[in-house]
Amino acid sequence: MKIYKLGEEVLRKKCEPVKEVTDELRAIFDEMFETMIAADGVGLAAPQVGISQRFFVLISDDEVRRVFVNPQIIATSPELEDYEEGCLSLPGFNEKIRRPASVTVQALNEFGKPFTLKADGLLARIIQHENDHLDGIIYIDRGDPNFASDVTAKMAKRLERAAKKEAEKAKKMAKIAAKIAAQEAKKASKSTK
């Protein structure tokens, strides 16, 4: 799956609730786990793979695969903790972000069954980070505004370079396809003579 990067519109949209947990959706969860693991991540939210729906997957330090569908954080601790966060949608950037040390979340699991989970430590951090994605919030929005604007500018340049590369690649492929088509047409005209 493609991981969308900061600057792509889908990351800033508020996601729609999931109406029903289906086999098709479970297949998407599996793909998201594969994508997240391949990218060395610990969490991945639907908008990060271009889907504007309210779900995310994660694997915390306890190595348990967890799926959260239509999650709602219903309680947070008054104690706050600083922790250096990163994001698969902003590769190469990290910043200390202050968040509640523990949370209680209600959601549906991968089978559509409701559950409530009280989490602290890294698990609480990942839940809050991924849940933010569902509201179009990225971790840099919760930190130093100067860092956020610097990262946003750098990511915009990266996106621009990537788009330019893609356009050049498409142009090359079109040239190659045209050359092949011309050769095929030449062969075809020789065989009809």
PASEBA-1860 file (N, C-alpha, C; in nm, 3 decimals):
! residues 193
1> MKIYKLGE> 0.084/-0.118/0.000/0.000/0.000/0.000/0.088/0.125/0.000 ~ 0.042/0.226/-0.067/0.113/0.353/-0.066/0.086/0.423/0.067 ~ 0.191/0.476/0.128/0.174/0.559/0.248/0.174/0.704/0.204 ~ 0.064/0.772/0.230/0.050/0.912/0.192/0.135/1.000/0.283 ~ 0.191/1.106/0.224/0.283/1.193/0.297/0.219/1.329/0.326 ~ 0.275/1.397/0.426/0.229/1.530/0.462/0.226/1.617/0.337 ~ 0.115/1.686/0.317/0.098/1.768/0.197/-0.008/1.709/0.107 ~ -0.037/1.579/0.124/-0.143/1.514/0.046/-0.274/1.531/0.123
9> EVLRKKCE> -0.374/1.575/0.050/-0.502/1.619/0.105/-0.570/1.520/0.201 ~ -0.563/1.391/0.170/-0.634/1.289/0.249/-0.594/1.292/0.397 ~ -0.471/1.336/0.426/-0.423/1.338/0.565/-0.487/1.448/0.649 ~ -0.548/1.545/0.584/-0.607/1.657/0.658/-0.759/1.651/0.665 ~ -0.817/1.544/0.610/-0.964/1.529/0.613/-1.008/1.459/0.741 ~ -1.126/1.499/0.792/-1.187/1.427/0.904/-1.253/1.302/0.845 ~ -1.222/1.187/0.900/-1.269/1.059/0.844/-1.414/1.027/0.882 ~ -1.476/0.949/0.795/-1.614/0.903/0.815/-1.615/0.775/0.898
17> PVKEVTDE> -1.718/0.755/0.982/-1.727/0.630/1.058/-1.745/0.509/0.965 ~ -1.696/0.395/1.011/-1.713/0.270/0.938/-1.855/0.220/0.967 ~ -1.928/0.186/0.861/-2.067/0.139/0.879/-2.072/-0.008/0.921 ~ -1.981/-0.089/0.863/-1.982/-0.232/0.893/-1.842/-0.290/0.874 ~ -1.803/-0.378/0.964/-1.673/-0.446/0.951/-1.695/-0.571/0.867 ~ -1.636/-0.573/0.748/-1.657/-0.681/0.651/-1.527/-0.758/0.626 ~ -1.538/-0.867/0.551/-1.419/-0.943/0.511/-1.325/-0.855/0.429 ~ -1.383/-0.772/0.344/-1.304/-0.680/0.260/-1.222/-0.585/0.349
25> LRAIFDEM> -1.285/-0.535/0.454/-1.216/-0.445/0.547/-1.107/-0.520/0.624 ~ -1.135/-0.644/0.663/-1.034/-0.725/0.732/-0.912/-0.747/0.643 ~ -0.934/-0.763/0.514/-0.821/-0.777/0.420/-0.738/-0.649/0.416 ~ -0.806/-0.535/0.427/-0.736/-0.406/0.431/-0.654/-0.396/0.560 ~ -0.709/-0.440/0.672/-0.633/-0.438/0.799/-0.504/-0.519/0.781 ~ -0.515/-0.638/0.722/-0.396/-0.723/0.702/-0.292/-0.653/0.615 ~ -0.338/-0.590/0.508/-0.247/-0.516/0.419/-0.181/-0.401/0.493 ~ -0.259/-0.334/0.579/-0.204/-0.223/0.656/-0.097/-0.271/0.753
33> FETMIAAD> -0.120/-0.385/0.819/-0.017/-0.441/0.908/0.111/-0.468/0.829 ~ 0.098/-0.531/0.712/0.215/-0.562/0.628/0.290/-0.435/0.590 ~ 0.214/-0.333/0.547/0.273/-0.205/0.506/0.344/-0.138/0.623 ~ 0.278/-0.136/0.739/0.333/-0.074/0.859/0.462/-0.143/0.902 ~ 0.461/-0.276/0.905/0.579/-0.352/0.947/0.694/-0.331/0.849 ~ 0.664/-0.335/0.719/0.767/-0.314/0.616/0.831/-0.176/0.629 ~ 0.753/-0.077/0.675/0.803/0.060/0.689/0.860/0.088/0.828 ~ 0.869/-0.017/0.912/0.922/-0.003/1.049/0.838/0.089/1.136
41> GVGLAAPQ> 0.706/0.082/1.119/0.616/0.164/1.200/0.554/0.083/1.311 ~ 0.487/0.154/1.403/0.417/0.088/1.513/0.267/0.111/1.504 ~ 0.225/0.203/1.417/0.083/0.231/1.397/0.059/0.286/1.258 ~ -0.062/0.262/1.207/-0.096/0.313/1.074/-0.246/0.338/1.069 ~ -0.282/0.460/1.034/-0.424/0.498/1.029/-0.473/0.496/0.884 ~ -0.602/0.470/0.868/-0.663/0.459/0.735/-0.628/0.575/0.640 ~ -0.634/0.701/0.684/-0.602/0.809/0.591/-0.457/0.804/0.541 ~ -0.369/0.741/0.617/-0.230/0.730/0.574/-0.214/0.637/0.454
49> VGISQRFF> -0.317/0.556/0.427/-0.315/0.470/0.307/-0.426/0.513/0.211 ~ -0.473/0.637/0.228/-0.567/0.695/0.133/-0.714/0.664/0.157 ~ -0.747/0.612/0.275/-0.886/0.574/0.305/-0.941/0.669/0.412 ~ -1.045/0.745/0.380/-1.100/0.842/0.475/-1.207/0.779/0.564 ~ -1.166/0.676/0.638/-1.256/0.610/0.731/-1.188/0.597/0.867 ~ -1.271/0.581/0.970/-1.222/0.585/1.107/-1.172/0.448/1.155 ~ -1.049/0.415/1.120/-0.987/0.296/1.176/-0.835/0.307/1.168 ~ -0.769/0.233/1.257/-0.623/0.224/1.252/-0.579/0.090/1.307
57> VLISDDEV> -0.454/0.056/1.276/-0.393/-0.068/1.326/-0.266/-0.029/1.401 ~ -0.225/-0.115/1.494/-0.100/-0.088/1.565/-0.043/-0.216/1.624 ~ 0.086/-0.211/1.648/0.156/-0.314/1.725/0.247/-0.239/1.821 ~ 0.216/-0.247/1.951/0.296/-0.175/2.052/0.410/-0.265/2.101 ~ 0.472/-0.224/2.210/0.586/-0.300/2.263/0.548/-0.436/2.319 ~ 0.418/-0.465/2.331/0.375/-0.598/2.377/0.358/-0.695/2.259 ~ 0.385/-0.646/2.136/0.381/-0.727/2.013/0.241/-0.777/1.975 ~ 0.136/-0.723/2.036/-0.001/-0.765/2.004/-0.052/-0.680/1.887
65> RRVFVNPQ> -0.106/-0.749/1.785/-0.168/-0.677/1.673/-0.306/-0.630/1.717 ~ -0.329/-0.499/1.706/-0.459/-0.445/1.747/-0.521/-0.364/1.635 ~ -0.653/-0.378/1.621/-0.731/-0.303/1.524/-0.833/-0.220/1.602 ~ -0.845/-0.093/1.567/-0.941/-0.003/1.630/-1.032/0.054/1.521 ~ -1.159/0.019/1.526/-1.257/0.070/1.429/-1.351/0.165/1.502 ~ -1.373/0.283/1.446/-1.456/0.387/1.506/-1.416/0.414/1.653 ~ -1.286/0.435/1.677/-1.241/0.454/1.815/-1.286/0.587/1.874 ~ -1.305/0.585/2.005/-1.336/0.708/2.080/-1.255/0.704/2.208
73> IIATSPEL> -1.174/0.806/2.229/-1.101/0.817/2.355/-1.200/0.877/2.455 ~ -1.235/0.798/2.557/-1.339/0.842/2.651/-1.281/0.898/2.781 ~ -1.152/0.875/2.805/-1.089/0.931/2.925/-0.939/0.944/2.902 ~ -0.880/1.048/2.962/-0.734/1.065/2.957/-0.687/1.099/3.098 ~ -0.564/1.063/3.128/-0.510/1.091/3.261/-0.470/1.238/3.271 ~ -0.473/1.292/3.391/-0.426/1.431/3.406/-0.273/1.440/3.391 ~ -0.203/1.328/3.419/-0.057/1.328/3.405/-0.021/1.331/3.257 ~ 0.077/1.416/3.225/0.124/1.428/3.087/0.266/1.376/3.077
81> EDYEEGCL> 0.302/1.327/2.959/0.438/1.279/2.936/0.488/1.332/2.803 ~ 0.617/1.362/2.798/0.682/1.400/2.672/0.742/1.274/2.611 ~ 0.733/1.264/2.480/0.788/1.148/2.411/0.819/1.191/2.268 ~ 0.932/1.146/2.216/0.969/1.182/2.079/0.889/1.099/1.981 ~ 0.806/1.166/1.903/0.722/1.098/1.805/0.775/1.116/1.664 ~ 0.745/1.018/1.583/0.771/1.025/1.439/0.645/0.976/1.370 ~ 0.646/0.975/1.239/0.526/0.934/1.165/0.567/0.884/1.027 ~ 0.502/0.776/0.984/0.532/0.721/0.852/0.494/0.819/0.740
89> SLPGFNEK> 0.408/0.916/0.769/0.370/1.017/0.670/0.466/1.136/0.669 ~ 0.561/1.138/0.761/0.664/1.242/0.767/0.798/1.176/0.794 ~ 0.844/1.090/0.703/0.966/1.014/0.730/1.087/1.104/0.756 ~ 1.163/1.068/0.860/1.286/1.140/0.889/1.270/1.257/0.985 ~ 1.149/1.284/1.032/1.128/1.394/1.126/1.074/1.341/1.259 ~ 1.131/1.388/1.368/1.085/1.351/1.503/1.077/1.476/1.589 ~ 0.982/1.474/1.682/0.968/1.586/1.775/0.908/1.537/1.906 ~ 0.952/1.599/2.016/0.894/1.567/2.147/0.754/1.626/2.154
97> IRRPASVT> 0.658/1.540/2.186/0.518/1.582/2.195/0.466/1.544/2.334 ~ 0.393/1.635/2.396/0.335/1.610/2.529/0.192/1.561/2.511 ~ 0.164/1.446/2.572/0.030/1.387/2.566/-0.005/1.327/2.702 ~ -0.134/1.299/2.726/-0.171/1.228/2.849/-0.097/1.094/2.858 ~ -0.057/1.059/2.981/0.020/0.936/3.004/-0.064/0.810/2.982 ~ -0.195/0.820/3.006/-0.281/0.703/2.984/-0.415/0.748/2.926 ~ -0.480/0.654/2.857/-0.609/0.681/2.794/-0.700/0.560/2.809 ~ -0.829/0.585/2.801/-0.926/0.477/2.790/-0.996/0.498/2.657
105> VQALNEFG> -0.999/0.392/2.577/-1.056/0.402/2.443/-1.163/0.294/2.424 ~ -1.269/0.331/2.354/-1.372/0.235/2.314/-1.366/0.227/2.162 ~ -1.381/0.104/2.109/-1.375/0.085/1.964/-1.437/-0.051/1.931 ~ -1.440/-0.080/1.802/-1.474/-0.214/1.755/-1.344/-0.281/1.714 ~ -1.337/-0.413/1.733/-1.218/-0.486/1.688/-1.234/-0.529/1.542 ~ -1.142/-0.611/1.493/-1.145/-0.652/1.352/-1.266/-0.738/1.316 ~ -1.339/-0.785/1.417/-1.460/-0.864/1.391/-1.587/-0.784/1.417 ~ -1.571/-0.653/1.444/-1.687/-0.568/1.468/-1.740/-0.576/1.609
113> KPFTLKAD> -1.664/-0.640/1.699/-1.707/-0.653/1.839/-1.656/-0.534/1.920 ~ -1.744/-0.473/2.002/-1.701/-0.358/2.082/-1.608/-0.399/2.196 ~ -1.513/-0.311/2.227/-1.424/-0.334/2.341/-1.385/-0.200/2.402 ~ -1.342/-0.205/2.527/-1.288/-0.088/2.597/-1.149/-0.127/2.645 ~ -1.054/-0.037/2.625/-0.915/-0.065/2.662/-0.858/0.055/2.738 ~ -0.798/0.027/2.854/-0.725/0.131/2.926/-0.578/0.107/2.894 ~ -0.512/0.209/2.844/-0.374/0.192/2.799/-0.286/0.300/2.858 ~ -0.159/0.263/2.882/-0.060/0.363/2.922/0.069/0.337/2.847
121> GLLARIIQ> 0.170/0.418/2.874/0.299/0.401/2.808/0.290/0.418/2.658 ~ 0.370/0.338/2.588/0.377/0.348/2.442/0.242/0.320/2.376 ~ 0.168/0.224/2.427/0.038/0.190/2.370/-0.056/0.311/2.373 ~ -0.060/0.383/2.485/-0.145/0.502/2.495/-0.100/0.608/2.396 ~ 0.030/0.623/2.381/0.088/0.721/2.289/0.046/0.689/2.145 ~ 0.059/0.563/2.104/0.025/0.524/1.966/-0.124/0.545/1.941 ~ -0.207/0.506/2.037/-0.352/0.522/2.021/-0.385/0.669/1.996 ~ -0.327/0.759/2.076/-0.356/0.902/2.060/-0.305/0.955/1.926
129> HENDHLDG> -0.185/0.913/1.888/-0.125/0.958/1.762/-0.211/0.914/1.643 ~ -0.248/0.785/1.642/-0.327/0.732/1.529/-0.469/0.788/1.529 ~ -0.528/0.804/1.647/-0.662/0.860/1.657/-0.665/1.003/1.603 ~ -0.559/1.079/1.628/-0.548/1.214/1.572/-0.559/1.212/1.420 ~ -0.493/1.114/1.358/-0.498/1.105/1.210/-0.643/1.100/1.160 ~ -0.732/1.037/1.235/-0.871/1.021/1.192/-0.946/1.155/1.191 ~ -0.888/1.253/1.259/-0.947/1.388/1.262/-0.865/1.487/1.179 ~ -0.773/1.436/1.099/-0.691/1.523/1.014/-0.582/1.596/1.091
137> IIYIDRGD> -0.549/1.545/1.211/-0.445/1.608/1.294/-0.318/1.526/1.284 ~ -0.206/1.594/1.264/-0.076/1.528/1.255/0.005/1.572/1.377 ~ 0.091/1.485/1.428/0.160/1.512/1.554/0.230/1.647/1.558 ~ 0.279/1.696/1.446/0.349/1.826/1.447/0.253/1.940/1.482 ~ 0.123/1.918/1.466/0.024/2.020/1.503/0.021/2.040/1.654 ~ 0.072/1.943/1.729/0.068/1.948/1.876/0.200/1.994/1.936 ~ 0.296/2.028/1.850/0.428/2.067/1.900/0.462/2.211/1.868 ~ 0.590/2.237/1.850/0.642/2.370/1.822/0.597/2.416/1.683
145> PNFASDVT> 0.527/2.530/1.674/0.478/2.578/1.543/0.590/2.604/1.442 ~ 0.710/2.645/1.491/0.822/2.668/1.399/0.869/2.537/1.337 ~ 0.875/2.433/1.420/0.913/2.300/1.370/0.810/2.254/1.267 ~ 0.682/2.273/1.297/0.573/2.231/1.208/0.584/2.301/1.072 ~ 0.608/2.433/1.072/0.615/2.503/0.944/0.740/2.464/0.866 ~ 0.851/2.438/0.937/0.974/2.394/0.872/0.954/2.256/0.806 ~ 0.894/2.163/0.881/0.868/2.028/0.829/0.771/2.034/0.711 ~ 0.667/2.116/0.723/0.568/2.129/0.616/0.635/2.178/0.487
153> AKMAKRLE> 0.722/2.277/0.499/0.793/2.330/0.381/0.884/2.223/0.320 ~ 0.956/2.151/0.406/1.047/2.046/0.355/0.969/1.933/0.288 ~ 0.856/1.894/0.348/0.775/1.788/0.289/0.714/1.833/0.155 ~ 0.677/1.960/0.144/0.622/2.013/0.018/0.727/2.001/-0.093 ~ 0.853/2.033/-0.058/0.962/2.020/-0.157/0.981/1.874/-0.197 ~ 0.975/1.784/-0.098/0.989/1.639/-0.128/0.879/1.593/-0.223 ~ 0.754/1.635/-0.194/0.641/1.597/-0.279/0.658/1.650/-0.420 ~ 0.706/1.773/-0.429/0.729/1.836/-0.560/0.833/1.756/-0.639
161> RAAKKEAE> 0.944/1.721/-0.572/1.050/1.642/-0.638/0.997/1.506/-0.681 ~ 0.919/1.442/-0.594/0.863/1.310/-0.626/0.769/1.318/-0.745 ~ 0.687/1.422/-0.751/0.594/1.440/-0.863/0.670/1.463/-0.992 ~ 0.778/1.541/-0.986/0.862/1.569/-1.103/0.925/1.438/-1.154 ~ 0.976/1.357/-1.059/1.035/1.228/-1.094/0.933/1.137/-1.162 ~ 0.812/1.132/-1.106/0.705/1.050/-1.163/0.671/1.096/-1.305 ~ 0.665/1.227/-1.325/0.633/1.282/-1.458/0.743/1.245/-1.558 ~ 0.869/1.255/-1.514/0.982/1.218/-1.602/0.976/1.069/-1.636
169> KAKKMAKI> 0.946/0.987/-1.536/0.936/0.842/-1.555/0.824/0.810/-1.655 ~ 0.708/0.876/-1.638/0.594/0.854/-1.728/0.630/0.894/-1.871 ~ 0.704/1.004/-1.885/0.747/1.053/-2.016/0.838/0.950/-2.083 ~ 0.935/0.896/-2.005/1.027/0.793/-2.055/0.950/0.669/-2.100 ~ 0.856/0.626/-2.016/0.777/0.506/-2.047/0.695/0.527/-2.175 ~ 0.641/0.647/-2.191/0.563/0.678/-2.312/0.651/0.673/-2.436 ~ 0.776/0.724/-2.424/0.871/0.720/-2.536/0.903/0.576/-2.574 ~ 0.928/0.494/-2.471/0.961/0.352/-2.494/0.842/0.282/-2.560
177> AAKIAAQE> 0.722/0.307/-2.510/0.602/0.245/-2.565/0.582/0.288/-2.711 ~ 0.609/0.415/-2.741/0.595/0.466/-2.878/0.697/0.399/-2.970 ~ 0.819/0.382/-2.921/0.926/0.317/-2.998/0.888/0.172/-3.031 ~ 0.838/0.101/-2.929/0.796/-0.038/-2.946/0.681/-0.047/-3.045 ~ 0.585/0.043/-3.032/0.470/0.044/-3.123/0.515/0.070/-3.266 ~ 0.612/0.160/-3.285/0.665/0.190/-3.419/0.735/0.068/-3.478 ~ 0.814/-0.002/-3.393/0.883/-0.122/-3.439/0.783/-0.231/-3.478 ~ 0.679/-0.248/-3.396/0.574/-0.347/-3.425/0.502/-0.314/-3.554
185> AKKASKST> 0.473/-0.185/-3.575/0.403/-0.142/-3.697/0.492/-0.169/-3.819 ~ 0.624/-0.145/-3.805/0.719/-0.166/-3.914/0.722/-0.316/-3.950 ~ 0.728/-0.402/-3.846/0.728/-0.547/-3.866/0.600/-0.590/-3.936 ~ 0.488/-0.540/-3.890/0.357/-0.575/-3.945/0.346/-0.534/-4.092 ~ 0.400/-0.417/-4.126/0.391/-0.370/-4.266/0.483/-0.452/-4.356 ~ 0.598/-0.500/-4.303/0.690/-0.584/-4.381/0.626/-0.721/-4.406 ~ 0.556/-0.774/-4.308/0.498/-0.907/-4.322/0.376/-0.907/-4.416 ~ 0.315/-0.793/-4.440/0.200/-0.787/-4.530/0.244/-0.763/-4.675
193> K> 0.372/-0.728/-4.695/0.422/-0.705/-4.833/0.460/-0.835/-4.901
END
